[in-house]
Amino acid sequence: MRTEARSLVLLLALLAACPVAVARDLDQDEALRLRQQGVILPLEQLLKQALDRYPGSKLLEAELEVKHGSYHYEVELITAQGVVREIKFEASTGQLLKDEEDD
């Protein structure tokens, strides 16, 4: 086999062996278990922070996801002005990761 072909085969084999980094939404049972173990903060605590950022806003959606071993709460709000905001927190620490207008 030529050197180029060997390199290509090796590259393809390495790519096939690497896990794909994809965010995964966790269900309520997983979230409860993580909360009881003290791995993540309660959603209510971070939801209050999100709602306090935009007085008069309403919750549209909240999700807990894991990506690269880190847990994140993603919250969607509609503000009193009718703007949809996407706010993301690190679920273990409560650190604000993102706050932007959602398309």
Residue frames relative to the residue before (quaternion, step in Angstrom):
aa qw qx qy qz dx dy dz
M 1.0000 0.0000 0.0000 0.0000 0.00 0.00 0.00
R 0.4906 -0.6608 0.4807 0.3026 3.59 -0.98 0.84
T 0.6574 -0.5295 0.3760 0.3823 3.52 -1.25 0.50
E 0.6501 0.5175 -0.3189 0.4560 3.60 0.95 -0.86
A 0.6604 0.5045 -0.3028 0.4666 3.56 0.97 -0.86
R 0.6363 0.5202 -0.3275 0.4660 3.59 1.02 -0.79
S 0.6468 0.5219 -0.3140 0.4590 3.55 0.97 -0.87
L 0.6524 0.5120 -0.3100 0.4649 3.57 0.98 -0.85
V 0.6516 0.5044 -0.3147 0.4712 3.58 0.93 -0.87
L 0.6522 0.5076 -0.3139 0.4674 3.60 0.96 -0.84
L 0.6475 0.5191 -0.3140 0.4613 3.58 0.95 -0.87
L 0.6672 0.4953 -0.2989 0.4693 3.59 0.90 -0.88
A 0.6410 0.5170 -0.3236 0.4659 3.59 1.01 -0.76
L 0.6564 0.5012 -0.3116 0.4699 3.59 0.98 -0.81
L 0.6490 0.5149 -0.3161 0.4623 3.58 0.96 -0.82
A 0.6543 0.5150 -0.3106 0.4585 3.56 1.00 -0.80
A 0.6863 0.4932 -0.2784 0.4565 3.58 1.10 -0.69
C 0.6184 0.5564 -0.3443 0.4352 3.60 1.18 -0.48
P 0.4164 -0.6916 0.5203 0.2785 3.60 -0.90 0.84
V 0.4404 -0.6718 0.5308 0.2700 3.53 -1.10 0.72
A 0.3379 -0.7477 0.5397 0.1885 3.57 -0.86 1.00
V 0.1547 0.7833 -0.5766 0.1732 3.53 -0.21 1.31
A 0.4458 -0.6617 0.5269 0.2929 3.54 -1.02 0.79
R 0.1105 -0.7846 0.6086 0.0426 3.55 -1.06 0.80
D 0.3839 -0.7016 0.5541 0.2309 3.54 -0.91 0.95
L 0.2991 -0.7479 0.5684 0.1678 3.54 -1.01 0.86
D 0.4272 -0.6938 0.5116 0.2729 3.56 -1.07 0.68
Q 0.7255 -0.4666 0.2928 0.4125 3.56 -1.31 0.23
D 0.6280 0.5331 -0.3498 0.4462 3.60 1.04 -0.62
E 0.6500 0.4992 -0.3109 0.4813 3.58 0.99 -0.84
A 0.6452 0.5252 -0.3157 0.4563 3.58 0.96 -0.88
L 0.6540 0.5098 -0.3117 0.4640 3.60 0.92 -0.87
R 0.6471 0.5187 -0.3149 0.4616 3.58 0.93 -0.88
L 0.6719 0.4919 -0.2966 0.4675 3.61 0.89 -0.93
R 0.6397 0.5223 -0.3153 0.4676 3.58 1.04 -0.79
Q 0.6726 0.4970 -0.2911 0.4646 3.59 0.92 -0.92
Q 0.6746 0.4760 -0.2810 0.4893 3.58 1.13 -0.64
G 0.4810 -0.6890 0.4228 0.3394 3.59 1.26 -0.18
V 0.3964 0.7280 -0.4667 0.3083 3.57 1.25 0.34
I 0.7950 0.1468 -0.0604 0.5855 3.57 1.03 -0.82
L 0.5197 -0.6090 0.5034 0.3251 3.53 -1.31 0.43
P 0.5999 -0.5537 0.4141 0.4026 3.60 -1.18 0.38
L 0.5650 -0.6032 0.4482 0.3408 3.56 -1.03 0.80
E 0.6163 0.5799 -0.3520 0.4000 3.60 0.95 -0.86
Q 0.6356 0.5427 -0.3234 0.4438 3.58 1.00 -0.82
L 0.7317 0.4088 -0.2375 0.4911 3.59 0.84 -0.95
L 0.5910 0.5535 -0.3654 0.4591 3.57 1.13 -0.54
K 0.6176 0.5330 -0.3381 0.4692 3.59 1.04 -0.74
Q 0.6338 0.5278 -0.3250 0.4627 3.59 0.97 -0.84
A 0.6662 0.5045 -0.3011 0.4593 3.57 0.92 -0.93
L 0.6895 0.4755 -0.2822 0.4678 3.60 0.88 -0.92
D 0.6262 0.5359 -0.3320 0.4587 3.59 1.11 -0.64
R 0.5964 0.5682 -0.3623 0.4362 3.60 1.14 -0.53
Y 0.7882 0.1671 -0.0579 0.5895 3.57 1.14 -0.70
P 0.2182 -0.8087 0.5335 0.1170 3.60 0.18 1.27
G 0.7970 0.2669 -0.2268 0.4920 3.54 -0.98 0.91
S 0.5056 0.6508 -0.4311 0.3674 3.58 1.26 0.02
K 0.2753 -0.7409 0.5922 0.1566 3.55 -1.32 0.37
L 0.5032 -0.6547 0.4862 0.2861 3.53 -1.12 0.78
L 0.1927 -0.7639 0.6051 0.1147 3.56 -0.98 0.89
E 0.7953 -0.1286 0.1457 0.5742 3.57 0.90 -0.94
A 0.0333 -0.7656 0.6416 0.0330 3.56 -1.20 0.61
E 0.0149 -0.7963 0.6037 -0.0352 3.55 -0.94 0.96
L 0.2217 -0.7071 0.6498 0.1693 3.51 -1.28 0.51
E 0.0260 0.8057 -0.5900 0.0457 3.55 -0.77 1.04
V 0.2470 -0.7317 0.6137 0.1643 3.51 -1.30 0.40
K 0.0876 0.7633 -0.6334 0.0923 3.54 -1.00 0.94
H 0.8354 0.0053 -0.0606 0.5463 3.57 -0.79 1.07
G 0.6950 -0.4973 0.2719 0.4425 3.58 1.06 0.72
S 0.6257 0.5010 -0.3468 0.4871 3.61 1.28 0.11
Y 0.3174 -0.7464 0.5591 0.1720 3.53 -1.05 0.85
H 0.0376 -0.7971 0.6024 -0.0167 3.56 -0.97 0.95
Y 0.2644 -0.6909 0.6450 0.1917 3.50 -1.20 0.71
E 0.0919 -0.7642 0.6366 0.0479 3.55 -0.94 0.93
V 0.0760 -0.8123 0.5775 -0.0295 3.55 -0.63 1.20
E 0.1279 -0.7620 0.6298 0.0794 3.57 -0.99 0.87
L 0.0637 -0.7915 0.6077 -0.0100 3.53 -0.86 1.08
I 0.2065 -0.6945 0.6533 0.2196 3.51 -1.32 0.26
T 0.3699 -0.7560 0.5016 0.2000 3.54 -0.67 1.14
A 0.6835 -0.4659 0.3671 0.4254 3.56 -1.33 0.18
Q 0.6699 0.4810 -0.2852 0.4884 3.58 1.24 -0.48
G 0.5630 -0.6397 0.3640 0.3758 3.60 1.30 0.06
V 0.4993 0.6347 -0.4297 0.4039 3.59 1.26 0.35
V 0.3172 -0.7337 0.5713 0.1863 3.58 -0.92 0.95
R 0.1118 -0.7926 0.5991 0.0178 3.56 -0.81 1.11
E 0.1898 -0.7363 0.6371 0.1263 3.55 -1.13 0.74
I 0.0334 -0.7986 0.5989 -0.0491 3.54 -0.64 1.20
K 0.0830 -0.8022 0.5911 0.0114 3.56 -0.85 1.01
F 0.1090 -0.7809 0.6147 0.0211 3.55 -1.00 1.01
E 0.4463 -0.5946 0.5826 0.3284 3.53 -1.26 0.50
A 0.4009 -0.7823 0.4280 0.2102 3.58 -0.44 1.22
S 0.6602 0.5163 -0.3201 0.4416 3.62 1.10 -0.49
T 0.7980 0.2891 -0.1251 0.5139 3.57 1.06 -0.77
G 0.4334 -0.6944 0.4627 0.3404 3.58 1.16 -0.54
Q 0.3970 0.7292 -0.4747 0.2920 3.59 1.26 0.05
L 0.4187 -0.6841 0.5425 0.2496 3.56 -0.98 0.92
L 0.1723 -0.8092 0.5578 0.0664 3.58 -0.71 1.09
K 0.8059 -0.0280 0.0702 0.5873 3.56 1.05 -0.77
D 0.0777 0.7416 -0.6651 0.0414 3.51 -1.20 0.70
E 0.2627 0.7739 -0.5304 0.2250 3.54 -0.24 1.26
E 0.5857 -0.5475 0.4599 0.3817 3.50 -1.29 0.39
D 0.3076 -0.7579 0.5509 0.1656 3.55 -0.90 0.97
D 0.4397 -0.7062 0.4974 0.2462 3.54 -1.01 0.83
